[in-house]
Amino acid sequence: MNSLLSRLVSEFHRRFGNQPRLFRAPGRVNLIGEHTDYNGGFVFPAAIDLATYVAIAPRADRRLHAESLSFPETLDTPIDQWRQPAGNWTDYVLGVATLLDIQTGADLLIATEVPIGGGLSSSAALEVATALALGAGNRPRAEIARLCQRAENEFTGMQCGIMDPFTSCLGEEGRALLIDCRDLTYRAVSIPPGIRLVIANTMVKHELAASAYNDRRAACESAASRLGVAYLRDIDYSSLAGTELRCARHVISENARVLQFEQALLAGDLHQAGEQMYTSHESLRTDFEVSCEELDTMVAIARTLPGVYGARMTGGGFGGCTINLAAADSVDAATGELRSRYAAATGIDPHIFVCRPAAGASEMTA
Ligand code: GLA
């Protein structure tokens, strides 16, 4: 058991006086296919070996009580009269518990390795781990993912798509998932053994990230409905202009890039796969307008590094992380360069993680 988990269990004993069950749900990194999920398109994420853990034990009264090792706020509410969202991390737990309509009280204690607000789905990992802890484990995984997405949409106001909870639920060790978000069919694609996923956290999260995300989503949906299609994925954008044109051009070209990236990966052509990532970043920067200076700097540095095949922003944007596809034997040199050159350019020390694709959420043996 790693040290965070031992701390979680001993803190649970100290705070609640009994032995918990333990559940884990991973964060995710998206290799390519950004802002396509809510447009009915393709995404290509992998669950990663950084996870959120929920320790849980039943309570005799009908109350739900949740605490976190990372935040001071607590949730304490009768399950027959749910409290309103509070505008902090407890809303994810509240949302999942409410939608599951739980019938027994419980104490929860939460710990996480997923950087919070870093674009690696700390929120989906919390929702999915909570859903399993609260007894959803025997439901189909895609249904759990939908419930978690709904919890986030309805209880935090973030109109996120299905990618993050789906990946946290269904991730596979050593593989990324190519998901068609229109019908949630997917295939698991092996990441070549000589490749490493290097995640570079810019350490910035720009204000308005959530509202800008919701604005993009609303613009895509209104363009689709004006054109009489269910999803922007399906349109011919030649008749559009302005923001609608740029949004549609991003979504449609990004969908094509996901499939080309998969083909290149399967053919072992990592340079071609990497080019798709750089082009994706450009499209997100110029057409979809969800990048920022720090992300652009991190990608520009990656582009000059030997052994880095490709790089791009990952997740919703406006800060957070980049994903770099790197040769295993270049990783140490590449992470050193990313760190020192980003720090020199911005004055910020980035956090860099070398991750591997991990399995989806599960109960753990204590
Ligand atoms: C966030 C959302 C996802 C997805 C990405 C952008 O991570 O939660 O649903 O839309 O942004 O690809």
Boltz pocket constraint, residues with backbone or C-beta under 6 A from the ligand:
constraints:
  - pocket:
      binder: B
      contacts: [[A, 33], [A, 34], [A, 35], [A, 36], [A, 37], [A, 38], [A, 119], [A, 160], [A, 161], [A, 162], [A, 163], [A, 164], [A, 315], [A, 316], [A, 317]]
      max_distance: 6.0
